[in-house]
Amino acid sequence: MDAAATIGELRQLHEEADDSEIERMPDDDEVFKALLYLERRAGVLRDSQARCEAAIKRVALWQYLREQAEIRQANAVSDARGAGVAWTELMPALAVKSPSAAYNKAARLRAVALADQGESAVRRTPEAVIAAERKIAARAAAERQAEKEAERRHGLVLAVAQRLVRHRDGLNPDEDVAFWLEQIEDVLPDCRTATQIVSLGIYVKAVVRELKRIERTSGTAANTEDAQLAYTAAVALIE
């Protein structure tokens, strides 16, 4: 929700209603203070449609503030626990009367924070929160592993492409092979981004495809041992 924009819309409604105190209304980014003003001055809206629209927007903004407060409180509890604060010490701050109640309330707050991170339908129970946090941790670990695998494969693509170019004279001559090797040679010097690596992989695959065609007709794709090894490495990479 763009709270500041919504406050701006409410400000406009009050300006159109000739609110005599509009200059005292807090800035759009001071949501809490602006809502207090709008609540106090709600009576200046004489038009029924404007009054309904303003009331609905205020309800939505209070809901937004409530959710944001719970998320921030969850972060504060996490910081406190990280600093070694015991649940008994958090009881007064969380307005509960037992350590277990403090723990359960913190779990409910974490459920809201998890929803804010995109984890939908997290029940406000300790068990559901723990399960959701484990799911998020597993997903993050999988993403890190995928990134490592992508980096490893990118390194292999670069090495194989460089090897093919280095030993191009030992490969059986062919216009199509030469074309794709030229594409590789053009990309290699500045090959840094993921998109460039993907393009490089496509060019390597094209070289292998053409060399396999030559191999089927002539019996061999290379005339030197180094070129043959480069070709074999490229085949292994794409298969």
C-alpha angles and dihedrals in degrees: 000000000000096000095179091053091049090051087051090054090051090049089055091052090054092046090052088050089054094243102195092209098046091118088065093057111114121246120282093254092055092080100167095047092043091053091052089052093047091050092051093047098039090112093068090072102093098170109089094216092051090047092052093045092049093048092051091049091050091051090051092048093050089050089051092050091047092053092045091049091052092049092049091046090051089053091049091051090050090051091048092051090046088054091054100259112158123229089245089060091051094053097091093043091052092042094237133126105223139040090242091053089051090051093048093047090050088052091053090050091050089054089061091047091050091052088052088056090057099265101135129210099011108171115227096245128108091240094052092046093050090049091049092048091050089050091051092047091050091049091049091049090050091050091050090049091049090051091051091049091048091051090049092049092046089055091051092049091052093047094048093046092050090049093052092050093045092054099034092121089062093055120092108268117252133150094233093048090048091050095053092044088054089053089052092048091052094051100041101075094059101025103140112118127077090245092054091049090052090051090049090052090052091052092048089051090051092051090051091049092053094044090051089053090052090046091055093053102036101026096240138055097200140040099202134052093239092050091048091051090049090051092047091051090051092051091050091050097055099038 
